[in-house]
Amino acid sequence: MDSAESAGGRLGAVLLSPRSGVVALGPHGPWLTTTPDQARQVLTDVSGFDFPGDVTRSGDLSASRGETRSGHLVFPPLQPEAVERGLAVFTTEWEAAISTHDPTVQGEPYDAMLLLRRPVARSTTSAVLPSLDRADRDQVADLVLSWIDALAPVIAARRPPRRWSRARRTERDARLALDDALAAIPHLDGPPQMTATMLAAGIQVPIAAGAWLLAWLASHPSDGVDPVSAVWETLRLTPPTWITARITTREVDLGGQRVPSGAVVLVSPLLLGRLHELVPGDPDGLPGFDPHRWQSGVQRPGAWLPFGAGPHACPGRHLGMALLTHLAAWGLSRTLSLTERVTIDQSRGIAPLPCRFTIADGREPVR
């Protein structure tokens, strides 16, 4: 597997930044926080740091009914009964996805990013929209996946596509189809756009996280590994949401550094997860996958903020942990092997490209 440390692009630039405090990545920003205290200040101080643009990069905030300065929505965390419901659906759908994998060529590998799509989508939809029957749930889940796919070229573009470009029109049509389906649900809690945003985030991120988890398990010895520790180590090394941004609403002081109003300030869980004060074990071994490090109880897992913090912390964090823990237990009970080298796709967060594996095929893992 390729490591984040060897990656180029924005990811490489962030990881190569000095850990000396707030760092300007350009003459006029953006600014990167490099300490836990700075990161928490940025994520929790809503008077000084605002949430930036919407997921479609269109600048359209017409759906916003939120509690923050910009009007961006604040989502409440999923309750335990929603997490339980979502996990039950994921368990059933994951087993179905595995059992229906029928390769046309003997030994054809599983593709983790494809295999996880429907189980995660249906699980998240069930957790968020409990009133839907199975058919309607599956329809909404598929529409969210279609919107995620249509968003991909918009988000990955170096510059936001023009309003009437093919990419923008395709994204708009997919979003409107999803909005229409959600608007037809009786007693929907909030506007359809709010639910659509929550579903999209709650589906895309766990798919990537689950694929990373399977990739790590397939490329490293798994004897005696605790599933929860494997999840935390995956989220430390390869958090799909590896960077998040805020906009300063006024001049602020970050660790003695004055940052002007209107500046972009970045928080990177991926960078924070490589700070020796947050992670147990040999500091020189922090780039390596070692779930056993979390069984020492020396440091608290999650201190690098993989789910964020403050009002915009991930509302589906408990469901995400439940799904990933179930997936880790499944993977640890089998012998997984990668069939080709895993590289890092930085187009939307970070995702393993590709992540193809076989089960108990006797081959040595690809590293």
C-alpha positions in Angstrom: 0.0 0.0 0.0 1.1 3.5 -0.7 1.5 5.7 2.4 0.1 9.1 3.0 3.6 10.2 3.7 4.7 9.4 0.1 1.7 11.1 -1.5 2.0 14.3 -3.4 -0.5 17.1 -4.0 -2.3 18.8 -1.2 -2.1 15.8 1.1 1.7 15.7 0.8 2.0 19.5 1.4 0.0 19.3 4.6 2.0 16.4 6.0 5.3 18.1 5.2 4.3 21.3 7.0 6.3 22.1 10.2 4.6 21.2 13.4 5.5 24.6 14.9 2.1 26.2 15.2 -0.2 27.8 12.7 1.4 27.5 9.2 0.5 29.7 6.2 0.5 27.4 3.1 0.7 30.4 0.8 1.4 34.1 0.8 -2.2 34.8 1.8 -3.2 31.5 3.3 -4.8 29.1 3.7 -3.7 28.7 7.3 -3.1 25.2 8.7 -3.4 24.4 12.4 -0.8 21.9 13.6 -1.7 21.4 17.3 -4.7 19.8 19.1 -5.5 23.0 21.0 -5.5 25.1 17.8 -7.7 22.6 16.0 -10.3 22.5 18.8 -10.4 26.3 18.9 -11.1 26.4 15.2 -13.8 23.8 15.3 -15.6 24.9 18.5 -15.3 28.7 18.5 -18.4 29.5 16.3 -18.0 33.2 17.0 -14.6 33.4 15.3 -14.8 30.6 12.8 -17.6 30.0 10.4 -18.5 27.0 8.2 -17.6 27.5 4.5 -19.4 26.8 1.2 -21.9 24.0 0.4 -21.1 20.5 -0.9 -22.0 21.3 -4.5 -19.6 24.2 -4.7 -22.4 26.2 -6.3 -22.6 28.8 -3.5 -26.4 28.2 -3.3 -27.3 28.4 0.4 -31.1 28.7 -0.2 -31.7 25.5 1.7 -29.9 26.7 4.9 -32.0 27.0 8.0 -29.1 26.6 10.4 -28.0 28.0 13.7 -24.6 29.3 12.6 -23.7 32.7 11.2 -23.6 31.6 7.6 -26.9 29.7 8.0 -25.3 26.3 7.4 -27.2 23.5 9.0 -26.3 21.9 12.3 -27.3 18.2 12.4 -28.1 16.5 15.7 -26.3 13.2 16.4 -28.1 10.0 15.6 -29.7 8.5 18.6 -28.9 4.9 19.9 -32.1 3.4 18.3 -31.2 4.9 14.9 -27.7 3.4 15.3 -29.1 0.0 16.2 -31.5 0.1 13.2 -28.7 1.1 10.8 -26.3 -1.5 12.0 -29.0 -4.3 11.6 -29.5 -3.2 8.0 -25.8 -3.0 7.3 -25.3 -6.5 8.7 -28.0 -8.0 6.4 -27.0 -6.0 3.4 -23.2 -6.8 3.7 -23.9 -10.5 4.0 -26.1 -10.2 0.9 -23.4 -8.3 -1.0 -20.8 -10.9 -0.2 -23.0 -13.9 -1.0 -24.2 -12.4 -4.4 -20.6 -11.7 -5.6 -20.5 -14.1 -8.5 -17.2 -13.6 -10.4 -17.2 -14.6 -14.1 -13.5 -15.5 -13.8 -12.4 -17.8 -11.0 -10.5 -15.8 -8.4 -11.9 -12.4 -9.5 -11.4 -10.1 -6.5 -13.9 -8.2 -4.6 -13.9 -4.4 -5.1 -14.3 -2.9 -1.6 -15.5 0.6 -2.9 -18.2 -1.1 -5.0 -19.1 -3.8 -2.5 -19.8 -1.3 0.3 -22.0 1.1 -1.6 -25.4 -0.4 -1.1 -24.9 -1.8 2.4 -23.8 1.6 3.7 -26.4 3.6 1.7 -29.3 1.5 2.9 -28.0 1.4 6.4 -27.6 5.2 6.7 -31.0 5.8 5.0 -32.7 3.4 7.5 -31.0 5.2 10.4 -32.0 8.7 9.2 -35.4 7.9 7.8 -37.1 5.2 10.0 -40.6 5.7 8.5 -39.7 4.3 5.1 -40.6 0.8 4.0 -37.9 -1.3 2.4 -38.8 -0.4 -1.2 -38.8 3.4 -0.6 -35.6 3.1 1.5 -33.8 1.4 -1.3 -35.0 4.0 -3.8 -33.8 6.9 -1.7 -30.5 5.1 -1.0 -29.9 4.6 -4.7 -30.8 8.2 -5.5 -28.3 9.4 -2.9 -25.6 7.2 -4.5 -26.5 8.7 -7.9 -26.1 12.2 -6.4 -22.8 11.3 -4.9 -21.6 10.0 -8.2 -22.8 13.2 -10.0 -21.1 15.3 -7.4 -17.7 13.6 -7.9 -16.6 15.5 -11.0 -17.9 18.8 -9.5 -15.9 18.4 -6.3 -12.8 17.0 -8.1 -12.6 19.8 -10.7 -9.7 22.2 -10.3 -12.1 25.0 -10.7 -15.9 25.0 -10.1 -17.7 24.0 -13.3 -19.8 26.6 -15.0 -23.4 26.7 -14.1 -24.6 25.2 -17.4 -21.8 22.8 -17.9 -22.7 19.1 -18.3 -21.2 18.2 -14.9 -23.3 20.9 -13.2 -26.5 19.9 -15.0 -26.0 16.3 -14.2 -25.4 17.1 -10.5 -28.4 19.3 -10.4 -30.7 16.7 -12.0 -29.5 14.1 -9.6 -30.0 16.4 -6.6 -33.5 17.4 -7.7 -34.5 13.8 -8.2 -33.4 13.1 -4.6 -35.1 16.2 -3.3 -38.4 15.2 -5.0 -38.2 11.7 -3.4 -37.5 13.2 0.0 -40.2 15.8 -0.3 -42.8 13.0 -0.8 -42.0 11.5 2.6 -44.7 12.5 5.2 -43.5 14.4 8.2 -39.9 14.8 7.0 -37.9 16.4 9.7 -36.7 19.6 8.0 -36.3 20.6 4.4 -35.4 17.8 1.8 -32.1 19.5 1.1 -31.0 19.1 4.8 -31.8 15.4 4.7 -30.0 15.0 1.4 -26.8 16.6 2.7 -26.8 14.4 5.8 -27.4 11.2 3.8 -24.7 12.0 1.3 -22.1 12.7 3.9 -23.2 9.7 6.0 -22.8 7.4 3.0 -19.8 8.6 1.1 -17.5 8.8 4.1 -18.2 5.3 5.6 -17.7 3.7 2.2 -14.2 5.2 1.9 -13.4 4.4 5.6 -14.6 0.8 5.2 -12.5 0.3 2.1 -9.5 1.7 3.9 -10.2 -0.6 6.8 -10.3 -3.7 4.5 -7.2 -2.6 2.7 -5.2 -2.2 6.0 -6.4 -5.6 7.3 -5.6 -7.3 4.0 -2.0 -6.0 4.0 -1.0 -6.5 7.6 -0.9 -9.4 10.1 -4.2 -9.5 12.0 -3.4 -12.0 14.9 -4.9 -10.9 18.1 -6.2 -7.6 16.7 -9.2 -6.0 18.4 -11.8 -4.8 15.9 -12.3 -1.5 17.6 -8.6 -0.8 17.7 -8.3 -1.7 14.0 -11.0 0.9 13.3 -9.3 3.6 15.3 -6.0 2.9 13.6 -7.6 3.1 10.2 -9.2 6.5 11.1 -5.8 7.7 12.4 -3.8 6.8 9.3 -6.4 7.4 6.5 -9.4 9.4 7.7 -11.6 9.9 4.6 -12.3 13.5 5.7 -8.6 14.2 6.1 -9.0 18.0 6.1 -11.8 20.4 7.0 -12.0 24.2 6.6 -13.4 27.2 8.5 -13.5 30.9 7.6 -12.5 33.5 10.2 -15.3 36.0 10.9 -12.9 38.4 12.4 -9.2 38.7 13.2 -8.3 35.9 15.6 -5.4 34.8 17.7 -4.3 31.2 17.1 -1.4 30.2 19.4 0.0 33.7 19.2 -0.4 34.0 15.4 -2.8 36.7 14.2 -5.0 35.4 11.4 -7.0 38.0 9.5 -10.7 38.1 9.0 -12.0 36.2 6.0 -9.1 33.8 6.0 -9.4 30.0 5.4 -8.2 28.0 8.3 -7.6 24.2 7.9 -7.8 21.4 10.4 -6.3 18.0 9.4 -7.2 14.9 11.4 -4.6 13.1 9.2 -1.9 15.4 10.4 -3.0 15.4 14.0 -3.0 11.6 14.0 0.7 11.7 13.4 1.5 13.7 16.6 3.4 11.6 19.1 1.6 13.3 22.0 -1.8 11.9 20.8 -0.7 8.5 19.7 1.0 5.8 21.8 4.1 3.9 20.7 7.4 4.7 19.1 7.2 8.1 17.4 9.2 6.8 14.5 6.5 4.1 13.9 3.6 6.4 13.7 3.3 6.1 9.9 2.7 2.4 10.3 -0.5 0.4 10.8 -0.4 -1.0 14.4 -3.9 -1.5 16.0 -2.2 -3.0 19.1 -1.0 0.4 20.1 -4.5 1.3 21.2 -4.7 -1.6 23.6 -2.2 0.0 25.9 -4.7 2.5 27.2 -2.0 5.2 27.4 -3.7 7.7 25.1 -7.3 8.1 24.2 -8.2 7.1 20.6 -9.9 9.8 18.6 -8.0 12.7 20.1 -6.9 13.6 16.5 -10.6 14.5 15.8 -11.5 12.1 13.0 -15.2 13.1 13.5 -14.5 16.8 14.0 -15.7 18.7 17.0 -18.1 21.5 17.9 -21.5 22.1 16.3 -20.4 20.6 13.0 -19.1 17.4 14.4 -20.2 14.3 12.4 -23.7 13.5 13.5 -23.3 9.9 12.3 -20.1 9.1 14.2 -21.7 6.5 16.4 -23.3 4.7 13.4 -20.0 5.0 11.5 -18.1 3.4 14.4 -20.7 0.6 14.7 -20.5 -0.2 10.9 -16.8 -0.1 10.8 -16.4 -2.3 13.9 -18.8 -4.9 12.4 -16.8 -4.8 9.2 -13.5 -5.1 11.1 -14.8 -8.2 13.0 -15.8 -9.7 9.6 -12.4 -9.0 8.1 -10.4 -10.3 11.1 -12.3 -13.6 11.0 -11.0 -14.2 7.4 -7.8 -14.2 5.5 -7.9 -11.2 3.2 -5.3 -10.5 0.5 -4.9 -7.5 -1.7 -4.6 -8.3 -5.4 -2.9 -5.1 -6.4 -1.2 -2.1 -5.0 -3.5 0.4 -3.2 -2.9 4.1 -4.1 -4.5 7.2 -2.7 -7.2 9.0 -4.5 -7.4 12.6 -3.4 -10.2 13.8 -5.6 -12.9 13.5 -2.8 -11.3 13.3 0.6 -9.0 10.3 0.4 -10.0 6.9 -0.8 -8.1 3.7 -1.7 -7.8 3.4 -5.5 -8.2 0.5 -6.1 -9.0 -1.7 -3.1 -9.5 -5.2 -4.5 -9.1 -8.2 -2.4 -9.6 -12.0 -2.3 -10.6 -14.1 0.7 -8.3 -17.0 1.7 -6.8 -17.4 -1.7 -3.3 -18.3 -0.4 -1.5 -15.4 -1.9 0.8 -13.1 -0.1 -0.5 -9.7 0.7 0.5 -6.8 -1.7 2.3 -4.1 0.2 
